[in-house]
Amino acid sequence: MYRLAMGLVGNEYDAADAAQEAICAAYQKLNTLRNRERFKPWLLRILTNQCYDILRQRRRFTESDAIPEPEAPGPEQRMSDVWEAVNDLNEQMRAVVILFYYEDLSVREIAAVLRISEANVKTRLSRARKRLREMLEVENHEL
């Protein structure tokens, strides 16, 4: 949950707040969950909504250029480059990439979490992969 929140809000304090709020909200509404097998996508949807709420509030108070970059997970430079490239994606692509590659959700589960069609998930993943490839190739050429 924290990894997804960090990827979406880019700030460890906001990520921790979003995760905590999502857990509290899920606990309060656990009786509304009809299918226990769908718990993870349901919880991640709540977390995603919390992150988007934080981003909306942040936009009211700061300019997007003033938002600090999230810290890269892991010590390896290559992983750092990939993480930075993922964070440079727009919100829609970034959310799909994080849910697919970092949270190991299926296309169907991502569609449920983000409330979009499976075709839209596939399109966003395809565009995100293409964009990441372009961004990482540019970085490699600059080195």
Disulfide bonds with the S-S distance in Angstrom:
none
